[in-house]
């Protein structure tokens, strides 16, 4: 992987490993600097919720708006704590691979109750930008 294409210094760098895209449903896990274990997800919605919870704990990027709900259910994202010390080096984070595809994701902004950012498809050596969570999921499903 060409490390020049990925800004490894951003605190919210995610290595997204897709294991299955059957029936349009994304399954796999994602990795970040603050835990050596991956965060499993069984569908696209769970992936978005867990990644958003990670950004909330990290407080980066800050959400411009806050979701409202009558019930507050905390989303478990594994062993991430508020001290947020990096536990693994970039080489280890970026060494993970998915069965279907591997993407390095950087969400730059969380505005208009959605995400804006970039992702890098490791196997195809291609960069993509997205301006919403829906576009992000569509890019993952089409790759």
Secondary structure, DSSP 8 states (H G I E B T S, - for coil): --GGGS-TT-TT-EEEEEEE-GGG--EEEEE-TT-SS-EEESSHHHHHHHHHHHHHHHT-S-BSS----SS------SS--TT----S-HHHHTT---SSEEEEEEEEEB-TTS-EEEEEETTTTEEEEESSHHHHHHHHHH-
